[in-house]
Amino acid sequence: MPETRFIPGADTARAYRDSLGCFGTGVTIVTTLTKTGPLAITVNSFTSVSLDPALLLWCPARSSLRHDAFVAAKAFSIHVLAEDQLEMAQHFAKNGEGFCEGKWQLSAADTPALPGVLARFDCTHFEAHPAGDHTILIGQVTAVTTRPGKGLIFKRGQYGGFLEQL
C-alpha cells in the first residue's frame, strides 16, 4: 500500500485526524465539581508532564460546552478506565452531567470519584495554556488511587483492549 503525504490544514483536517488515530491511547474520564453538581468528560488527550512536581495534562476542546467549567475548576480528577467501562466512556463523551445515584462518591480532593477505574489522579489546577482549538490544562497531582486490571484503549475511532498473551 502506498504512503500518503499531506500538509495539515483545513482541506486535510479529516486525514490529519485519521493519522492521529493511528496512535492507540488509553481512555480517561475527567471529573470536577461545579456549582450545579458533578461534571465529567471523556478524553484521550492525557499525559504525564513531570515527576517532580507530579504534573499531568489534558486538553479540552474550546468548542466543548464543558470547556469553560474545566478551565475554571480549582480541582479535577483523571480516571483511567478499565476495559469493561466502555459504556461509561461513551456516556460521558455525550453527557457530562449524567451521573447516576450511587455510581460515584466525593473524593478527598472534593472531586467526583468514579468506581472500578484502574487509576485516579486527583489534581489541583496548576496552569492553563490556550493552544489552537484546545486548552492545555495542567494539574498538580495531590493523590493517586490504583487497582490491578486491563485498560480500555482507543485507536482509529474504535474502543478495545489488549489480547491475552498465549
C-alpha positions as CSV (number, residue, x, y, z in Angstrom):
1,M,0.0,0.0,0.0
2,P,1.5,3.4,-0.9
3,E,2.3,6.1,1.6
4,T,0.3,9.3,1.7
5,R,1.9,12.7,2.4
6,F,0.0,15.9,3.1
7,I,0.3,19.2,4.9
8,P,-2.2,19.7,7.8
9,G,-4.8,22.3,7.1
10,A,-8.5,22.9,6.5
11,D,-8.6,20.8,3.4
12,T,-6.9,17.8,5.1
13,A,-8.5,18.0,8.6
14,R,-10.1,14.6,8.3
15,A,-6.9,13.0,7.0
16,Y,-5.0,14.6,9.9
17,R,-7.5,13.3,12.5
18,D,-7.2,9.8,10.9
19,S,-3.4,10.0,11.1
20,L,-3.6,10.9,14.8
21,G,-5.9,8.0,15.3
22,C,-3.1,5.6,14.4
23,F,-1.7,6.1,17.9
24,G,-3.6,4.0,20.4
25,T,-4.3,5.7,23.7
26,G,-5.8,4.9,27.0
27,V,-9.3,6.2,27.7
28,T,-9.9,8.6,30.7
29,I,-12.8,10.5,32.2
30,V,-12.0,13.8,33.9
31,T,-14.4,14.9,36.6
32,T,-14.9,18.1,38.6
33,L,-17.5,19.5,41.0
34,T,-19.3,22.6,39.8
35,K,-21.9,24.9,41.4
36,T,-24.6,22.8,39.7
37,G,-23.1,19.4,40.6
38,P,-20.7,16.9,39.2
39,L,-19.4,17.3,35.7
40,A,-17.4,14.8,33.5
41,I,-15.8,14.5,30.1
42,T,-14.3,11.5,28.3
43,V,-10.8,12.3,26.9
44,N,-7.8,10.6,25.5
45,S,-5.5,13.6,25.4
46,F,-3.9,12.9,28.7
47,T,-0.2,12.6,29.6
48,S,2.4,12.9,32.3
49,V,4.4,16.1,32.3
50,S,6.7,16.0,35.3
51,L,7.6,13.6,38.1
52,D,8.8,16.4,40.5
53,P,6.5,18.0,41.0
54,A,3.9,15.5,39.9
55,L,2.1,17.1,36.9
56,L,-0.3,15.8,34.3
57,L,-2.0,17.4,31.4
58,W,-5.1,17.0,29.3
59,C,-6.6,19.1,26.6
60,P,-10.3,20.0,26.4
61,A,-11.6,21.4,23.0
62,R,-12.6,25.0,23.2
63,S,-15.8,24.2,21.3
64,S,-16.9,21.8,24.1
65,L,-19.8,23.1,26.2
66,R,-17.8,21.7,29.2
67,H,-14.6,23.6,28.3
68,D,-15.0,26.7,30.5
69,A,-16.1,24.8,33.6
70,F,-13.0,22.6,33.5
71,V,-10.7,25.6,32.7
72,A,-12.1,27.4,35.7
73,A,-12.0,24.3,38.1
74,K,-9.7,24.6,41.1
75,A,-9.6,20.7,41.2
76,F,-10.3,17.8,38.9
77,S,-9.7,14.0,38.8
78,I,-8.5,12.0,35.9
79,H,-9.8,8.4,35.8
80,V,-8.0,5.7,33.7
81,L,-10.8,3.4,32.6
82,A,-10.8,-0.4,32.8
83,E,-11.6,-2.5,29.7
84,D,-15.1,-3.2,30.9
85,Q,-16.0,0.5,31.2
86,L,-16.8,1.3,27.6
87,E,-20.4,2.2,28.4
88,M,-19.2,4.8,30.9
89,A,-16.7,6.3,28.4
90,Q,-19.4,6.6,25.7
91,H,-21.9,8.1,28.2
92,F,-19.6,10.9,29.4
93,A,-18.4,11.6,25.8
94,K,-22.0,12.6,25.1
95,N,-23.4,13.9,28.5
96,G,-21.2,15.4,31.2
97,E,-23.9,15.8,33.8
98,G,-25.4,12.3,33.6
99,F,-24.2,11.0,36.9
100,C,-26.3,8.1,38.3
101,E,-27.1,7.9,42.0
102,G,-24.7,5.7,43.9
103,K,-22.3,5.5,40.9
104,W,-19.8,8.0,42.3
105,Q,-18.6,9.4,45.5
106,L,-16.8,12.6,46.6
107,S,-13.1,12.1,46.8
108,A,-10.8,13.6,49.5
109,A,-10.0,16.2,46.8
110,D,-13.7,17.2,46.6
111,T,-14.0,15.9,43.1
112,P,-16.3,13.2,41.8
113,A,-14.7,9.7,42.1
114,L,-15.9,7.1,39.7
115,P,-15.9,3.4,40.7
116,G,-14.0,0.5,39.2
117,V,-11.3,2.6,37.4
118,L,-7.7,1.4,37.1
119,A,-6.3,4.7,38.4
120,R,-7.5,8.0,39.6
121,F,-5.3,11.1,39.7
122,D,-6.7,13.8,42.0
123,C,-5.3,17.2,40.8
124,T,-5.3,20.8,41.7
125,H,-5.3,23.4,38.8
126,F,-1.6,24.3,38.1
127,E,-1.7,26.1,34.7
128,A,-3.8,26.6,31.6
129,H,-2.5,27.5,28.2
130,P,-4.5,28.3,25.0
131,A,-3.4,26.0,22.2
132,G,-5.2,26.4,18.9
133,D,-8.7,24.9,19.2
134,H,-7.9,23.3,22.6
135,T,-6.7,24.4,26.0
136,I,-3.8,22.6,27.7
137,L,-4.8,22.1,31.3
138,I,-2.0,21.1,33.7
139,G,-2.9,19.6,37.1
140,Q,-0.6,19.0,40.1
141,V,-1.3,15.5,41.4
142,T,-2.2,15.5,45.1
143,A,-3.2,11.8,45.4
144,V,-3.3,8.6,43.3
145,T,-5.6,5.6,43.7
146,T,-4.9,2.4,41.7
147,R,-6.1,-1.2,41.3
148,P,-5.0,-4.0,39.0
149,G,-6.7,-4.7,35.7
150,K,-6.6,-4.1,31.9
151,G,-7.2,-0.8,30.4
152,L,-9.7,0.4,27.8
153,I,-7.9,1.5,24.6
154,F,-9.0,3.9,21.8
155,K,-7.4,3.6,18.3
156,R,-8.6,4.6,14.8
157,G,-12.1,5.6,16.1
158,Q,-12.7,2.3,17.9
159,Y,-12.5,1.1,21.5
160,G,-10.8,-2.1,22.5
161,G,-8.3,-3.8,24.8
162,F,-5.2,-6.0,24.8
163,L,-5.3,-9.6,23.7
164,E,-4.3,-12.3,26.2
165,Q,-0.7,-13.5,25.9
166,L,-0.5,-17.2,24.9
